[in-house]
Amino acid sequence: MNIGLEFIITLIIQLLILAFFVGIYTATIKFMGKQIEDLKDLLANDKKELKDEMKRYNNVLERMIITEQKAESAHKRIDTIIGGQL
């Protein structure tokens, strides 16, 4: 009868250990899922900010091109005026 009792006690202890590790595994999976969701949100925010920055950069680039064209045109007019006075 002792062998049967020892077996049952060992089995109960092993089941408790298994339940403990399953609990830790489940908690870890939930924690990792939460961390992944947080990272997704962070990446979505970063992506939106990057798009906004690119729009601002493109706007500045377009304005710079227009300014350069106007400056070139002004230099040509100035050269024409100066050339006519000489």
Buried (B, 14 or more C-beta within 10 A) or exposed (E): EEEEEEEEEEEEEEEEEEEEEEEEEEEEEEEEEEEEEEEEEEEEEEEEEEEEEEEEEEEEEEEEEEEEEEEEEEEEEEEEEEEEEE
